[in-house]
Amino acid sequence: MRLKGKVAIITGGTSGIGKATALLFADEGANLVVTGRRVELGKAVEAECRQRGVRCVFVETDHSKMEDCRRVVETALKEFGQIDILFNNAGIVTKGTAETTSEETWQSTIDINITAVWRMSKLALPQMKKQGRGVIVNNGSDWSVVAGKDAFPYVMSKGAVGMMTKAMALDYARDGIRVNAVCPGDTFVDRWMEKGYFEGDEKVVLEQAIKEASEYLPMGRFGTPEEIAKAVLFLASDDSSFMTGHLLLVDGGNTAQ
């Protein structure tokens, strides 16, 4: 019950790392506001969290829209009267080089992976300052600290998340607010199993991805959402009370190579 009495907002909480974190936070006693675009999945996460004995509210949200971000924070304050933890998890994965990235891909990557993180933080920070305490955890990537091929817009966005994390940490340290980032490596998320996620023969593509991971990752496998969620819990709880401005790599040793 490390989060008993706390209120947490988790963006992009309908699947993958967001869902795993929501369920873990619920097990640890936190009341929750969970966001996402997919209502059916969001309501299912809401129900699972409530079954764990906490209060949980799902808010259908498009984080590329300021009005939606504002509605999330307003809902948290209306339902619970406080915001102790913000996990900026919502994000998209985009591919391409500087030449092949389209204007549309560039803008959507910025809107979701960068601007939404800033907006949600901007909206939650006044309440955290008022409380004299708060924790923001941003979802970065191992590509927040190293680059990868054919992922130019995504790498750019996650590098920005890393520097936003450090800048906010310095600006709000004296307000009792800690800001850190979890930086996952390749993680086997449940969306990979959804029909239409991969182009071509999905089973072959997925099997090839798993085979390649076993070859290039030092630990020989993908991470799991639950493993990443445990790192988020560490950063969100008092277990990391003297940490701020830190990018916590959870990448199976990828960036050690």
Contacts in CASP RR format, 6 or more apart in sequence:
PFRMAT RR
TARGET T0000
AUTHOR 0000-0000-0000
METHOD contacts of the structure
MODEL  1
MRLKGKVAIITGGTSGIGKATALLFADEGANLVVTGRRVELGKAVEAECR
QRGVRCVFVETDHSKMEDCRRVVETALKEFGQIDILFNNAGIVTKGTAET
TSEETWQSTIDINITAVWRMSKLALPQMKKQGRGVIVNNGSDWSVVAGKD
AFPYVMSKGAVGMMTKAMALDYARDGIRVNAVCPGDTFVDRWMEKGYFEG
DEKVVLEQAIKEASEYLPMGRFGTPEEIAKAVLFLASDDSSFMTGHLLLV
DGGNTAQ
1 28 0 8 1.000
1 29 0 8 1.000
2 28 0 8 1.000
2 29 0 8 1.000
2 233 0 8 1.000
2 237 0 8 1.000
2 238 0 8 1.000
2 239 0 8 1.000
3 25 0 8 1.000
3 28 0 8 1.000
3 29 0 8 1.000
3 30 0 8 1.000
3 84 0 8 1.000
3 85 0 8 1.000
3 233 0 8 1.000
3 236 0 8 1.000
3 237 0 8 1.000
4 28 0 8 1.000
4 29 0 8 1.000
4 30 0 8 1.000
5 29 0 8 1.000
5 30 0 8 1.000
5 31 0 8 1.000
5 84 0 8 1.000
6 29 0 8 1.000
6 30 0 8 1.000
6 31 0 8 1.000
6 84 0 8 1.000
6 85 0 8 1.000
7 30 0 8 1.000
7 31 0 8 1.000
7 32 0 8 1.000
7 33 0 8 1.000
7 76 0 8 1.000
7 80 0 8 1.000
7 81 0 8 1.000
7 82 0 8 1.000
7 83 0 8 1.000
7 84 0 8 1.000
7 85 0 8 1.000
8 25 0 8 1.000
8 30 0 8 1.000
8 31 0 8 1.000
8 32 0 8 1.000
8 33 0 8 1.000
8 84 0 8 1.000
8 85 0 8 1.000
8 86 0 8 1.000
8 87 0 8 1.000
8 236 0 8 1.000
9 32 0 8 1.000
9 33 0 8 1.000
9 35 0 8 1.000
9 72 0 8 1.000
9 73 0 8 1.000
9 76 0 8 1.000
9 83 0 8 1.000
9 85 0 8 1.000
9 86 0 8 1.000
9 87 0 8 1.000
9 120 0 8 1.000
9 124 0 8 1.000
10 18 0 8 1.000
10 21 0 8 1.000
10 22 0 8 1.000
10 25 0 8 1.000
10 32 0 8 1.000
10 33 0 8 1.000
10 34 0 8 1.000
10 35 0 8 1.000
10 87 0 8 1.000
10 89 0 8 1.000
11 35 0 8 1.000
11 36 0 8 1.000
11 61 0 8 1.000
11 63 0 8 1.000
11 72 0 8 1.000
11 87 0 8 1.000
11 88 0 8 1.000
11 89 0 8 1.000
11 90 0 8 1.000
11 116 0 8 1.000
11 120 0 8 1.000
12 18 0 8 1.000
12 34 0 8 1.000
12 35 0 8 1.000
12 36 0 8 1.000
12 61 0 8 1.000
12 63 0 8 1.000
12 89 0 8 1.000
12 90 0 8 1.000
12 91 0 8 1.000
13 19 0 8 1.000
13 21 0 8 1.000
13 22 0 8 1.000
13 34 0 8 1.000
13 35 0 8 1.000
13 36 0 8 1.000
13 42 0 8 1.000
13 45 0 8 1.000
13 89 0 8 1.000
13 90 0 8 1.000
14 34 0 8 1.000
14 36 0 8 1.000
14 37 0 8 1.000
14 38 0 8 1.000
14 41 0 8 1.000
14 42 0 8 1.000
14 44 0 8 1.000
14 45 0 8 1.000
15 38 0 8 1.000
15 41 0 8 1.000
15 189 0 8 1.000
15 190 0 8 1.000
15 191 0 8 1.000
16 187 0 8 1.000
16 189 0 8 1.000
16 190 0 8 1.000
16 191 0 8 1.000
16 225 0 8 1.000
17 89 0 8 1.000
17 139 0 8 1.000
17 184 0 8 1.000
17 187 0 8 1.000
17 189 0 8 1.000
17 225 0 8 1.000
17 228 0 8 1.000
17 229 0 8 1.000
17 232 0 8 1.000
18 87 0 8 1.000
18 89 0 8 1.000
18 225 0 8 1.000
18 229 0 8 1.000
19 41 0 8 1.000
19 45 0 8 1.000
19 190 0 8 1.000
19 225 0 8 1.000
20 224 0 8 1.000
20 225 0 8 1.000
20 226 0 8 1.000
20 228 0 8 1.000
20 229 0 8 1.000
21 87 0 8 1.000
21 89 0 8 1.000
21 225 0 8 1.000
21 228 0 8 1.000
21 229 0 8 1.000
21 232 0 8 1.000
21 233 0 8 1.000
22 32 0 8 1.000
22 34 0 8 1.000
22 45 0 8 1.000
22 49 0 8 1.000
22 56 0 8 1.000
23 45 0 8 1.000
23 48 0 8 1.000
23 49 0 8 1.000
23 52 0 8 1.000
23 229 0 8 1.000
24 226 0 8 1.000
24 229 0 8 1.000
24 230 0 8 1.000
24 232 0 8 1.000
24 233 0 8 1.000
25 32 0 8 1.000
25 85 0 8 1.000
25 233 0 8 1.000
25 236 0 8 1.000
26 32 0 8 1.000
26 48 0 8 1.000
26 49 0 8 1.000
26 52 0 8 1.000
26 53 0 8 1.000
26 54 0 8 1.000
26 56 0 8 1.000
27 52 0 8 1.000
28 233 0 8 1.000
28 237 0 8 1.000
29 52 0 8 1.000
29 53 0 8 1.000
29 54 0 8 1.000
30 54 0 8 1.000
30 84 0 8 1.000
30 85 0 8 1.000
31 54 0 8 1.000
31 55 0 8 1.000
31 56 0 8 1.000
31 79 0 8 1.000
31 80 0 8 1.000
32 49 0 8 1.000
32 54 0 8 1.000
32 55 0 8 1.000
32 56 0 8 1.000
32 57 0 8 1.000
33 56 0 8 1.000
33 57 0 8 1.000
33 58 0 8 1.000
33 59 0 8 1.000
33 72 0 8 1.000
33 75 0 8 1.000
33 76 0 8 1.000
33 79 0 8 1.000
33 80 0 8 1.000
34 42 0 8 1.000
34 45 0 8 1.000
34 46 0 8 1.000
34 49 0 8 1.000
34 56 0 8 1.000
34 57 0 8 1.000
34 58 0 8 1.000
34 59 0 8 1.000
35 58 0 8 1.000
35 59 0 8 1.000
35 60 0 8 1.000
35 61 0 8 1.000
35 63 0 8 1.000
35 72 0 8 1.000
35 90 0 8 1.000
36 42 0 8 1.000
36 58 0 8 1.000
36 59 0 8 1.000
36 60 0 8 1.000
36 61 0 8 1.000
36 63 0 8 1.000
36 90 0 8 1.000
37 60 0 8 1.000
37 61 0 8 1.000
37 62 0 8 1.000
39 58 0 8 1.000
39 60 0 8 1.000
42 58 0 8 1.000
43 58 0 8 1.000
45 56 0 8 1.000
45 58 0 8 1.000
46 56 0 8 1.000
46 57 0 8 1.000
46 58 0 8 1.000
49 56 0 8 1.000
50 56 0 8 1.000
55 79 0 8 1.000
55 80 0 8 1.000
57 75 0 8 1.000
57 76 0 8 1.000
57 79 0 8 1.000
59 71 0 8 1.000
59 72 0 8 1.000
59 75 0 8 1.000
61 68 0 8 1.000
61 69 0 8 1.000
61 71 0 8 1.000
61 72 0 8 1.000
61 90 0 8 1.000
62 68 0 8 1.000
63 69 0 8 1.000
63 90 0 8 1.000
63 91 0 8 1.000
63 111 0 8 1.000
63 112 0 8 1.000
63 116 0 8 1.000
63 119 0 8 1.000
63 120 0 8 1.000
64 108 0 8 1.000
64 111 0 8 1.000
64 112 0 8 1.000
64 115 0 8 1.000
64 116 0 8 1.000
66 119 0 8 1.000
69 116 0 8 1.000
69 119 0 8 1.000
69 120 0 8 1.000
69 123 0 8 1.000
70 123 0 8 1.000
72 120 0 8 1.000
72 123 0 8 1.000
73 83 0 8 1.000
73 120 0 8 1.000
73 123 0 8 1.000
73 124 0 8 1.000
73 127 0 8 1.000
76 82 0 8 1.000
76 83 0 8 1.000
77 83 0 8 1.000
77 127 0 8 1.000
82 127 0 8 1.000
82 131 0 8 1.000
83 124 0 8 1.000
83 127 0 8 1.000
83 128 0 8 1.000
83 131 0 8 1.000
83 134 0 8 1.000
84 128 0 8 1.000
84 131 0 8 1.000
84 133 0 8 1.000
84 134 0 8 1.000
84 135 0 8 1.000
85 134 0 8 1.000
85 135 0 8 1.000
85 136 0 8 1.000
85 137 0 8 1.000
85 236 0 8 1.000
86 120 0 8 1.000
86 121 0 8 1.000
86 124 0 8 1.000
86 135 0 8 1.000
86 136 0 8 1.000
86 137 0 8 1.000
87 137 0 8 1.000
87 139 0 8 1.000
87 232 0 8 1.000
87 236 0 8 1.000
88 116 0 8 1.000
88 117 0 8 1.000
88 120 0 8 1.000
88 121 0 8 1.000
88 136 0 8 1.000
88 137 0 8 1.000
88 138 0 8 1.000
88 139 0 8 1.000
88 161 0 8 1.000
89 139 0 8 1.000
90 112 0 8 1.000
90 116 0 8 1.000
91 112 0 8 1.000
91 113 0 8 1.000
91 116 0 8 1.000
91 139 0 8 1.000
92 108 0 8 1.000
92 109 0 8 1.000
92 112 0 8 1.000
92 113 0 8 1.000
93 151 0 8 1.000
93 154 0 8 1.000
94 101 0 8 1.000
94 105 0 8 1.000
94 108 0 8 1.000
94 109 0 8 1.000
94 151 0 8 1.000
94 153 0 8 1.000
94 154 0 8 1.000
94 157 0 8 1.000
95 150 0 8 1.000
95 151 0 8 1.000
95 153 0 8 1.000
95 154 0 8 1.000
96 105 0 8 1.000
96 150 0 8 1.000
96 151 0 8 1.000
96 152 0 8 1.000
96 153 0 8 1.000
97 150 0 8 1.000
97 152 0 8 1.000
98 152 0 8 1.000
101 152 0 8 1.000
101 153 0 8 1.000
105 153 0 8 1.000
106 153 0 8 1.000
109 153 0 8 1.000
109 154 0 8 1.000
109 156 0 8 1.000
109 157 0 8 1.000
110 157 0 8 1.000
113 154 0 8 1.000
113 157 0 8 1.000
113 158 0 8 1.000
113 160 0 8 1.000
113 161 0 8 1.000
114 157 0 8 1.000
114 160 0 8 1.000
114 161 0 8 1.000
114 164 0 8 1.000
117 138 0 8 1.000
117 161 0 8 1.000
117 164 0 8 1.000
118 164 0 8 1.000
121 136 0 8 1.000
121 164 0 8 1.000
121 168 0 8 1.000
121 179 0 8 1.000
124 136 0 8 1.000
125 136 0 8 1.000
125 172 0 8 1.000
125 177 0 8 1.000
128 134 0 8 1.000
128 136 0 8 1.000
128 172 0 8 1.000
128 175 0 8 1.000
128 176 0 8 1.000
128 177 0 8 1.000
129 172 0 8 1.000
129 175 0 8 1.000
129 177 0 8 1.000
132 175 0 8 1.000
132 176 0 8 1.000
132 177 0 8 1.000
133 176 0 8 1.000
133 177 0 8 1.000
134 176 0 8 1.000
134 177 0 8 1.000
134 178 0 8 1.000
135 177 0 8 1.000
135 178 0 8 1.000
135 179 0 8 1.000
135 180 0 8 1.000
135 235 0 8 1.000
135 236 0 8 1.000
136 168 0 8 1.000
136 177 0 8 1.000
136 178 0 8 1.000
136 179 0 8 1.000
136 180 0 8 1.000
137 179 0 8 1.000
137 180 0 8 1.000
137 181 0 8 1.000
137 182 0 8 1.000
137 232 0 8 1.000
137 235 0 8 1.000
137 236 0 8 1.000
138 161 0 8 1.000
138 162 0 8 1.000
138 164 0 8 1.000
138 165 0 8 1.000
138 179 0 8 1.000
138 180 0 8 1.000
138 181 0 8 1.000
138 182 0 8 1.000
139 161 0 8 1.000
139 181 0 8 1.000
139 182 0 8 1.000
139 184 0 8 1.000
139 232 0 8 1.000
140 158 0 8 1.000
140 159 0 8 1.000
140 161 0 8 1.000
140 162 0 8 1.000
140 165 0 8 1.000
140 181 0 8 1.000
140 182 0 8 1.000
140 183 0 8 1.000
140 184 0 8 1.000
140 247 0 8 1.000
141 154 0 8 1.000
141 158 0 8 1.000
141 159 0 8 1.000
141 161 0 8 1.000
141 183 0 8 1.000
141 184 0 8 1.000
141 185 0 8 1.000
142 183 0 8 1.000
142 184 0 8 1.000
142 185 0 8 1.000
142 249 0 8 1.000
142 251 0 8 1.000
142 254 0 8 1.000
142 255 0 8 1.000
143 151 0 8 1.000
143 154 0 8 1.000
143 155 0 8 1.000
143 158 0 8 1.000
143 159 0 8 1.000
144 158 0 8 1.000
144 159 0 8 1.000
144 161 0 8 1.000
144 162 0 8 1.000
144 181 0 8 1.000
144 183 0 8 1.000
144 247 0 8 1.000
145 159 0 8 1.000
145 183 0 8 1.000
145 247 0 8 1.000
145 249 0 8 1.000
145 255 0 8 1.000
146 255 0 8 1.000
147 155 0 8 1.000
148 155 0 8 1.000
161 181 0 8 1.000
162 181 0 8 1.000
162 247 0 8 1.000
165 179 0 8 1.000
165 180 0 8 1.000
165 181 0 8 1.000
165 245 0 8 1.000
165 247 0 8 1.000
166 245 0 8 1.000
166 247 0 8 1.000
168 179 0 8 1.000
168 245 0 8 1.000
169 178 0 8 1.000
169 179 0 8 1.000
169 180 0 8 1.000
169 244 0 8 1.000
169 245 0 8 1.000
169 246 0 8 1.000
170 245 0 8 1.000
172 179 0 8 1.000
173 244 0 8 1.000
178 240 0 8 1.000
178 241 0 8 1.000
178 243 0 8 1.000
178 244 0 8 1.000
178 245 0 8 1.000
179 244 0 8 1.000
179 245 0 8 1.000
180 235 0 8 1.000
180 240 0 8 1.000
180 243 0 8 1.000
180 244 0 8 1.000
180 245 0 8 1.000
180 246 0 8 1.000
180 247 0 8 1.000
180 248 0 8 1.000
181 245 0 8 1.000
181 246 0 8 1.000
181 247 0 8 1.000
181 248 0 8 1.000
182 228 0 8 1.000
182 231 0 8 1.000
182 232 0 8 1.000
182 235 0 8 1.000
182 248 0 8 1.000
182 250 0 8 1.000
183 247 0 8 1.000
183 248 0 8 1.000
183 249 0 8 1.000
183 250 0 8 1.000
183 251 0 8 1.000
184 223 0 8 1.000
184 228 0 8 1.000
184 231 0 8 1.000
184 250 0 8 1.000
184 251 0 8 1.000
185 223 0 8 1.000
185 249 0 8 1.000
185 250 0 8 1.000
185 251 0 8 1.000
185 252 0 8 1.000
185 254 0 8 1.000
186 213 0 8 1.000
186 217 0 8 1.000
186 222 0 8 1.000
186 223 0 8 1.000
186 251 0 8 1.000
186 254 0 8 1.000
187 222 0 8 1.000
187 223 0 8 1.000
187 224 0 8 1.000
187 225 0 8 1.000
187 227 0 8 1.000
187 228 0 8 1.000
188 210 0 8 1.000
188 222 0 8 1.000
188 223 0 8 1.000
188 224 0 8 1.000
188 225 0 8 1.000
189 225 0 8 1.000
190 225 0 8 1.000
191 197 0 8 1.000
192 198 0 8 1.000
192 206 0 8 1.000
195 202 0 8 1.000
196 202 0 8 1.000
198 205 0 8 1.000
198 206 0 8 1.000
199 205 0 8 1.000
210 221 0 8 1.000
210 222 0 8 1.000
213 220 0 8 1.000
213 221 0 8 1.000
213 222 0 8 1.000
214 220 0 8 1.000
214 221 0 8 1.000
216 254 0 8 1.000
217 252 0 8 1.000
217 253 0 8 1.000
217 254 0 8 1.000
218 252 0 8 1.000
218 253 0 8 1.000
218 254 0 8 1.000
218 256 0 8 1.000
218 257 0 8 1.000
219 252 0 8 1.000
219 253 0 8 1.000
223 250 0 8 1.000
223 252 0 8 1.000
227 250 0 8 1.000
228 250 0 8 1.000
231 248 0 8 1.000
231 250 0 8 1.000
234 240 0 8 1.000
234 248 0 8 1.000
235 243 0 8 1.000
235 246 0 8 1.000
235 248 0 8 1.000
249 255 0 8 1.000
END
